[in-house]
Amino acid sequence: MRKRLLALVLTGVLLGLSACGNADTEESKEAGNVATEESKEATVSTQEAPEATQAPIVGTEESGEETASTEMSQEASKEEVPEEIPVPIPDVPLSVVMENVFEYYYEPGTYNLLMVGDYDGIVINDGDYSTLTDAVSSFQIKQAERYEKLQEQASADFQEYGKGHFAIPYKYESDLILCRADELVLSVLKSEYIYEGEGSESYCFESINLDVKSGKEILLSDVITDVSQLSGILENELEDTYLNVEYDSEALNKLIQATVQPSGKEGEKGLAWTLGYKGLSVHFTGEDIGWPAKDTLQITIPYSEYPDFFASDYVDYLPEEIFAEPEGDYVHLLTDSMDFKNVSVVDLYGDGSKDYIMIAPYGEFEYRISVNDQTFLLESMYFGKAYLVKNDDSYYLYLQMAFDNDIRAIEMFAISLDAIWYLGNRGGELKDFTDPKHFVIRHYMHMLMSTYVVADCHIGADGEPVLSTGAYTIEPREDGILYDYVSLVEIPAELVDEQGNLLGTTYTFPAGTGFTLIRTDGETYVDAKTGDGKYCRLYTEPAWKCDYRPTVNGLDGETCFGNLGFAG
């Protein structure tokens, strides 16, 4: 998945209507030590459950707690599931992949690392979408100029301030979030972070909404009937969504005006907005509306609650507020925030009934996960996104947990109309998660060194992710060093080919051999490429299992390579 798109300088960043913010303190990027790879499991009551799963949890009413469980139980079907009934929603033939680019920028003619780029690009895979592909490429090419300017600024700062100024290189990071992709709309949100030396950071939301058939940009005026109502609706939703919210109405109106009637002035900010299946969402940095600068906020205006506000074919085909599942397997984003109660109305099994999925904070460091009237209490401090997944006629909830030290974890549940089972958790971040048969997991791992790894995955028969190739690919180092380690002693190792297949030959590498780590299964081995072009397998184990003192092919790791590069 690490392919360069259109050239080294071409970013996979979309130029859209943006809402940006700045902060004065450097974002911490150090992961630190991880005490364990797994989070604590909630203690729950049990009853009989299908084999190899935890028992379904029966929902209970807490005194004084607002709940929709009574309504949920009335609406949910407890009868035998009938054959699927067609629903009035188009197929979703549009296949969209976010491909990542990771690159270094050095001062020309030197080994002075000035900037690290880590960004996503959009690739349209299937069907005849030439106009859409042209539109996406056009936006990406335009945005390449932004990245080039950052490179030029880094070079200029190097000439002015010298090498010492780049002890921590400049960074350009962007993530693309696919909000909707079907035969009508491609809607993508981009979150951006730029670091240009101490005291200079910026955060930004940008978005793009495209008509899939024509490739034309969808404007707010194409979706809503009366722009003058937008400010009042957003203020109502802000106050309903966030407790004790403080915002600047004038700043909010300024963002709206810049979106509807842009002046063309450089640096002008507008709304970052996306079209989802349930509503139109607006994304803010805190600074945009007078909230603490590092906070981010999302407001969703449901189509069902404001029927007269929306007048467009882009929303009319949706059956009320229900997410009517398409045929076959799918991944559906329920929410990208769990800081407040989120109730999603879906139609599981396509039987025409309303099924309720609720995710909400519950006490201190707990979240309540409910499907109709069945509830699970999950112990966790942080949350990222929630996905509804259908795979081979089974349903799952995937929760992306995001911790403040850059560590990511995935909590997994199996669900039905009247039960929820906790499947467990695993480390990693879900990427390109739009198809249960093809997606990517990015993980911070400790195999001979602390580093990020990526793997192509699919959901297995037990509902948990399976590595499609059996191994993770180790991302390259950010510091640009040629070899991860140079051996201090002779190291015997089994040879493998470039794809990681054992060749049945053992070779003893002499002291002074350079090793670049390229692949790992995360449990028993790391594959490396050596300075003489050979590939070999180094048998080891996760550092947290051995007090960060692993062995390498039976030899002490530090005897082989000196100090190992573990975070913290």
C-alpha positions in Angstrom: 0.0 0.0 0.0 3.0 2.3 0.1 2.9 3.5 -3.5 4.0 6.9 -4.7 1.2 8.7 -6.5 2.0 10.8 -9.6 5.5 11.7 -8.3 7.4 12.2 -5.1 6.0 15.6 -4.6 2.4 14.7 -5.4 0.4 14.6 -2.2 -2.7 12.6 -1.6 -4.4 15.6 0.0 -7.6 17.1 -1.3 -8.1 20.9 -1.7 -11.5 21.7 -0.4 -13.4 24.0 1.8 -11.3 24.2 4.9 -11.4 25.0 8.6 -7.9 25.3 10.1 -6.4 26.0 13.5 -3.0 26.7 15.1 -1.4 25.8 18.4 1.7 27.0 20.1 2.9 23.8 21.6 4.6 20.9 19.9 2.4 17.8 19.5 3.9 14.9 21.3 4.6 12.0 19.0 6.5 9.7 21.4 4.6 6.5 22.1 6.4 5.6 25.3 6.5 2.1 26.8 3.4 0.0 26.5 2.6 -2.0 29.5 0.4 -4.4 27.6 -0.9 -4.8 24.1 -4.4 -5.5 25.3 -6.9 -3.3 27.2 -8.9 -4.5 30.2 -12.0 -6.5 29.5 -15.2 -5.4 31.2 -16.8 -7.6 33.8 -20.2 -8.7 32.6 -23.0 -11.1 33.5 -23.2 -14.3 31.5 -25.7 -16.6 30.1 -25.6 -19.4 27.4 -23.9 -18.2 24.3 -22.7 -19.6 21.0 -19.5 -21.6 21.2 -16.2 -19.7 21.3 -18.0 -16.4 22.2 -18.7 -14.5 25.4 -22.4 -14.6 26.5 -24.8 -11.9 25.3 -25.2 -9.1 27.8 -28.8 -8.3 28.9 -29.4 -4.6 29.1 -30.4 -3.0 32.4 -31.9 0.4 33.3 -29.8 2.6 35.6 -31.7 5.0 37.9 -31.9 8.4 36.3 -30.1 7.4 33.1 -31.5 8.5 29.8 -32.0 5.5 27.6 -33.8 4.4 24.5 -33.8 0.7 25.5 -37.6 0.5 25.9 -38.2 1.9 22.4 -35.4 -0.3 21.1 -36.9 -3.5 22.4 -40.3 -2.6 20.9 -38.9 -1.9 17.5 -36.4 -4.8 17.3 -37.5 -8.0 15.8 -37.1 -11.0 18.1 -38.7 -13.4 15.6 -37.0 -15.7 13.2 -35.2 -13.6 10.7 -37.0 -13.7 7.3 -35.4 -13.7 3.9 -33.9 -10.4 2.9 -36.3 -7.9 1.5 -35.0 -5.4 -1.2 -34.8 -1.9 0.1 -34.8 1.4 -1.9 -31.1 2.1 -1.7 -28.7 1.9 -4.7 -25.9 -0.6 -4.8 -22.5 0.7 -3.8 -20.3 -0.2 -6.8 -17.8 2.6 -6.2 -14.5 1.1 -4.8 -12.3 3.7 -3.2 -8.8 3.1 -1.7 -6.7 5.5 0.3 -3.1 4.8 -0.6 -0.4 6.1 1.7 2.8 7.9 0.7 5.7 8.2 3.1 8.8 10.1 2.0 11.8 12.1 3.2 12.9 15.4 2.0 16.7 16.2 2.3 18.5 19.4 1.7 19.6 18.9 -2.0 23.1 17.3 -2.2 23.2 16.5 1.5 22.0 14.0 4.1 20.4 16.7 6.2 16.8 15.5 6.8 14.5 18.6 6.6 11.0 17.2 6.3 9.0 14.0 6.6 5.8 13.6 4.5 3.1 11.1 5.5 -0.1 11.5 3.5 -2.9 9.7 1.8 -4.1 9.7 -1.8 -7.4 8.6 -3.4 -7.5 5.8 -5.9 -10.7 4.9 -7.7 -10.6 1.1 -8.4 -13.6 -0.2 -10.3 -16.0 0.8 -12.9 -16.1 3.6 -15.5 -15.6 6.7 -13.4 -13.3 8.6 -15.7 -14.8 12.0 -14.9 -14.6 11.4 -11.2 -11.0 10.1 -11.5 -10.1 13.3 -13.4 -11.7 15.4 -10.8 -9.8 13.7 -7.9 -6.5 13.8 -9.8 -7.0 17.5 -10.5 -7.5 18.3 -6.8 -4.5 16.2 -5.9 -2.2 17.9 -8.4 -3.3 21.3 -7.2 -2.5 20.4 -3.7 1.0 19.2 -4.7 1.9 22.8 -4.9 1.2 23.2 -1.2 3.7 20.4 -0.4 6.3 21.9 -2.7 6.0 25.2 -0.9 6.6 23.5 2.4 9.8 21.9 1.0 10.9 25.3 -0.3 10.2 26.8 3.1 12.2 24.1 4.8 15.2 24.7 2.5 15.0 28.4 3.2 14.9 27.9 7.0 17.9 25.6 6.8 19.9 28.3 5.0 18.9 30.8 7.7 18.9 28.7 10.9 21.3 25.8 10.1 21.2 22.1 10.9 20.5 22.6 14.6 17.1 23.9 13.8 16.1 20.5 12.3 16.9 18.3 15.3 13.2 17.4 14.8 12.5 17.6 11.1 9.5 19.4 9.8 6.4 17.2 9.3 3.5 17.1 6.9 0.8 14.6 7.9 -2.7 14.1 6.6 -5.3 11.4 6.9 -8.2 10.9 4.6 -11.5 9.7 6.1 -14.0 8.3 3.6 -17.4 9.5 4.7 -19.5 8.3 1.7 -18.8 6.5 -1.5 -21.7 5.2 -3.7 -23.1 5.8 -7.2 -24.1 9.4 -6.3 -21.6 10.9 -3.9 -17.9 10.7 -3.1 -17.4 12.6 0.2 -14.0 12.7 1.9 -12.7 14.5 5.0 -9.0 15.3 5.4 -7.3 16.1 8.7 -4.0 17.8 8.4 -1.1 18.5 10.7 2.0 20.6 9.8 5.0 21.1 12.0 7.5 23.8 11.0 9.8 24.0 14.0 9.3 24.8 17.7 6.3 26.9 18.3 4.9 26.5 14.8 2.1 24.0 14.4 -1.1 24.0 12.4 -4.1 21.8 12.3 -6.7 21.8 9.5 -9.8 20.1 8.3 -10.5 20.1 4.6 -13.2 18.3 2.6 -14.3 17.5 -0.9 -17.7 16.4 -2.1 -18.0 15.2 -5.7 -20.8 14.1 -7.9 -19.8 10.6 -8.9 -21.5 10.7 -12.3 -20.3 14.1 -13.5 -17.1 14.6 -11.4 -18.3 18.1 -10.5 -17.9 19.6 -7.0 -21.1 19.5 -4.9 -21.8 22.9 -3.3 -23.7 23.6 -0.2 -26.4 25.3 -2.3 -26.8 22.0 -4.1 -27.8 20.2 -0.9 -29.6 22.7 1.3 -32.6 24.9 0.5 -31.9 28.0 2.6 -28.4 28.9 3.6 -29.7 31.6 6.0 -31.0 28.8 8.3 -27.6 27.1 8.5 -26.2 29.2 11.3 -29.2 28.7 13.6 -29.3 24.9 13.0 -25.6 24.5 13.6 -25.9 26.5 16.9 -28.8 24.3 18.0 -26.8 21.1 17.2 -23.7 22.4 18.9 -25.6 23.0 22.1 -27.4 19.6 21.9 -24.2 17.7 21.2 -21.7 19.2 23.5 -22.3 20.1 27.1 -21.2 23.6 28.3 -20.1 24.5 24.8 -18.7 28.0 24.2 -18.5 29.4 20.7 -18.3 32.7 18.8 -21.4 33.1 16.7 -19.7 35.8 14.6 -16.8 33.5 13.8 -19.3 30.7 12.9 -21.2 33.1 10.5 -17.9 34.2 9.0 -17.1 30.6 8.1 -20.5 30.1 6.6 -20.3 33.2 4.5 -16.8 32.3 3.3 -18.2 29.0 2.1 -21.3 30.3 0.3 -19.7 33.4 -1.1 -15.9 33.1 -1.0 -13.9 36.3 -1.5 -11.0 34.5 -3.1 -8.6 36.0 -0.5 -5.6 33.9 0.3 -5.9 32.0 3.6 -9.7 32.5 3.8 -11.3 29.8 5.9 -14.6 28.1 5.1 -16.6 25.2 6.5 -15.2 21.7 6.1 -18.4 19.7 5.5 -19.2 16.2 4.3 -22.2 14.3 3.1 -22.9 11.0 5.0 -25.7 8.5 4.8 -27.6 9.9 7.7 -26.8 13.6 7.5 -24.6 16.5 6.6 -21.6 16.8 9.0 -19.6 20.0 9.7 -16.0 19.6 11.1 -14.3 22.3 13.2 -11.0 22.9 14.9 -11.5 24.6 18.2 -9.9 27.9 17.1 -12.5 28.2 14.2 -15.3 28.9 16.6 -13.6 30.1 19.8 -13.2 26.7 21.5 -9.9 25.4 22.9 -7.5 25.3 19.9 -6.6 21.6 20.2 -10.1 20.4 20.4 -12.0 19.2 17.4 -15.7 19.1 17.0 -18.2 17.4 14.6 -21.8 18.5 14.2 -24.2 16.3 12.1 -27.5 17.7 10.8 -29.7 14.6 10.4 -31.7 14.5 7.1 -34.7 13.0 9.0 -34.9 15.9 11.5 -34.7 18.7 9.0 -36.6 17.4 5.9 -37.4 20.8 4.6 -33.8 21.9 4.9 -32.5 19.4 2.4 -33.7 19.4 -1.2 -31.5 17.2 -3.3 -31.2 13.9 -5.0 -28.1 13.4 -2.9 -30.3 12.6 0.1 -33.8 11.8 -1.1 -33.1 8.1 -1.8 -32.4 7.4 1.9 -35.4 5.7 3.6 -36.1 8.0 6.5 -33.2 7.9 9.0 -32.5 4.2 8.7 -29.3 3.0 7.3 -30.6 0.4 4.9 -27.8 -2.0 4.3 -26.7 -2.7 0.7 -26.5 -6.2 -0.6 -23.5 -8.3 0.3 -20.7 -7.5 2.8 -20.0 -3.9 3.8 -18.4 -1.6 6.4 -20.5 1.4 7.6 -19.1 4.2 9.7 -21.5 4.8 12.6 -19.6 7.6 14.3 -16.1 9.1 14.5 -16.6 10.5 18.0 -17.7 8.9 21.3 -17.4 12.0 23.4 -21.2 12.2 23.5 -24.1 9.8 23.1 -24.5 8.5 19.5 -27.6 6.6 18.5 -27.6 5.0 15.0 -30.7 3.6 13.5 -30.0 0.7 11.1 -31.9 -2.2 9.5 -30.1 -5.4 10.4 -30.9 -8.4 8.2 -32.9 -6.2 5.8 -36.3 -7.1 7.5 -37.6 -3.5 7.4 -37.4 -3.0 11.2 -35.5 -0.3 13.1 -32.6 -1.6 15.1 -30.7 0.8 17.5 -27.0 0.9 18.1 -26.0 3.2 20.9 -22.5 4.2 21.9 -22.0 6.6 24.8 -19.8 7.6 27.7 -20.8 5.8 30.9 -19.3 6.8 34.2 -15.5 7.4 34.4 -13.4 5.6 31.8 -16.3 3.5 30.6 -18.4 3.3 27.4 -21.8 1.8 27.0 -22.2 -0.3 23.9 -25.9 -1.2 23.2 -27.6 -3.1 20.4 -31.4 -2.7 20.9 -31.8 -3.7 24.5 -28.6 -5.6 24.9 -25.6 -3.7 26.6 -21.9 -4.2 27.1 -19.8 -1.9 29.4 -16.3 -1.3 27.9 -13.5 0.0 30.1 -11.5 2.5 28.1 -10.2 6.1 28.4 -10.2 7.0 24.7 -12.1 6.3 21.5 -11.8 7.1 17.8 -14.4 5.6 15.4 -17.2 3.0 15.4 -18.0 0.7 12.5 -20.9 -1.6 11.7 -19.6 -4.5 9.7 -21.4 -7.3 7.8 -19.2 -10.2 6.7 -20.5 -13.6 5.5 -24.0 -13.0 6.9 -22.5 -12.1 10.4 -22.6 -8.7 12.0 -19.8 -7.0 14.0 -19.0 -3.8 15.7 -15.4 -2.5 15.4 -14.4 0.3 17.7 -11.2 2.2 16.9 -9.5 3.2 20.2 -7.0 6.1 20.0 -4.7 6.8 23.0 -2.8 10.1 23.6 0.6 8.4 23.1 -0.2 7.5 19.5 -1.0 3.9 20.4 -4.1 2.5 18.7 -6.2 -0.5 19.5 -9.3 -2.2 18.0 -12.2 -3.5 20.2 -14.4 -6.1 18.5 -18.0 -7.3 19.1 -20.3 -9.8 17.4 -23.9 -8.7 17.4 -27.4 -9.9 16.5 -30.9 -8.4 16.9 -31.0 -9.5 20.6 -27.4 -10.1 21.7 -23.9 -8.7 21.8 -20.7 -10.7 22.4 -17.3 -9.2 23.1 -14.6 -10.8 20.8 -11.6 -9.1 22.4 -9.1 -6.5 21.2 -5.9 -6.1 19.3 -3.4 -3.4 18.7 -3.5 -1.4 15.5 -5.3 1.3 13.5 -7.9 0.6 10.8 -7.0 2.1 7.4 -9.0 2.0 4.2 -11.7 0.3 6.2 -14.5 0.2 3.6 -14.5 -3.5 2.7 -14.3 -6.4 5.2 -12.5 -8.5 2.6 -9.8 -5.9 2.0 -8.4 -3.3 4.4 -5.2 -2.3 6.1 -4.1 -2.3 9.8 -1.3 0.0 10.9 0.3 -1.0 14.2 3.0 0.3 16.6 5.0 -2.8 17.4 8.0 -3.8 19.4 9.9 -6.6 17.5 13.6 -5.9 17.8 12.7 -2.2 17.7 9.7 0.0 18.3 8.3 0.9 14.9 5.1 1.1 12.8 4.1 -1.8 10.7 1.2 -2.3 8.1 -0.6 -5.3 6.8 -3.3 -6.1 4.3 -6.1 -7.8 6.2 -9.6 -9.4 6.0 -12.1 -10.4 8.6 -12.0 -14.1 9.4 -14.7 -16.6 10.2 -14.4 -15.7 13.9 -15.0 -12.0 13.2 -11.4 -10.9 13.9 -8.9 -9.5 11.5 -6.6 -11.9 9.7 -3.4 -10.9 8.0 -3.9 -11.8 4.4 -0.2 -12.4 3.8 0.6 -13.7 7.3 3.0 -10.8 8.1 3.3 -7.1 8.6 5.5 -4.8 6.5 7.8 -2.7 8.6 7.7 1.0 7.7 11.0 2.8 7.0 12.7 4.8 9.6 11.9 8.5 9.8 15.5 9.5 10.5 16.7 8.3 7.1 19.4 6.0 8.6 20.4 3.3 6.0 20.5 0.3 8.4 18.4 -0.4 11.4 21.3 -2.3 13.0 24.9 -3.3 12.3 25.9 -6.6 13.9 28.6 -6.8 16.5 29.1 -10.6 16.3 28.5 -13.4 13.8 24.8 -14.2 13.4 23.6 -17.5 11.8 20.3 -17.1 10.2 17.9 -18.9 7.7 17.8 -17.3 4.3 14.4 -16.3 2.8 13.5 -14.9 -0.6 12.2 -11.3 -1.1 8.6 -12.4 -0.4 9.6 -14.1 2.9 9.6 -17.8 1.8 12.2 -19.9 3.6 14.9 -21.2 1.2 16.1 -24.1 3.4 19.6 -22.6 3.7 21.4 -21.2 6.7 24.1 -18.5 6.3 26.4 -17.0 9.0 26.6 -13.3 8.6 29.9 -11.8 9.8 30.2 -9.0 12.4 29.7 -5.6 10.7 26.8 -6.7 8.6 24.0 -4.1 8.1 20.5 -5.3 8.8 17.3 -3.4 7.6 14.1 -4.8 9.2 11.4 -5.3 6.5 8.8 -7.8 7.7 7.4 -9.5 10.9 4.6 -11.8 12.0 4.5 -9.8 15.2 5.0 -12.9 17.4 8.0 -15.1 16.4 10.3 -13.6 13.8 11.5 -10.5 11.9 12.8 -10.7 8.3 15.7 -8.4 7.3 17.5 -7.3 4.2 21.3 -7.2 4.7 23.9 -4.9 3.2 25.0 -7.6 0.7 21.5 -8.0 -0.7 20.5 -11.2 1.1 17.2 -11.7 3.0 17.2 -13.6 6.2 14.9 -14.5 9.2 15.7 -13.5 12.7 13.7 -15.5 15.3 12.7 -13.3 18.3 9.7 -12.3 20.3 7.7 -9.2 21.3 9.9 -7.1 23.6 7.1 -6.7 26.2 7.1 -10.5 26.7 10.8 -10.6 27.6 11.2 -7.3 29.6 12.6 -5.6 26.5 15.6 -7.9 26.3 14.8 -10.3 23.3 17.0 -12.9 21.9 18.0 -13.1 18.2 18.3 -16.7 16.8 19.0 -17.8 20.4 21.6 -15.1 21.0 21.2 -12.1 23.3 19.8 -9.2 21.2 22.1 -6.6 22.7 25.1 -8.8 22.2 24.1 -9.0 18.5 23.3 -5.4 17.9 24.1 -3.3 21.0 21.3 -1.1 22.4 18.0 -2.0 20.7 15.7 0.8 19.6 12.7 0.5 21.9 10.7 3.6 22.7 11.1 4.8 26.2 
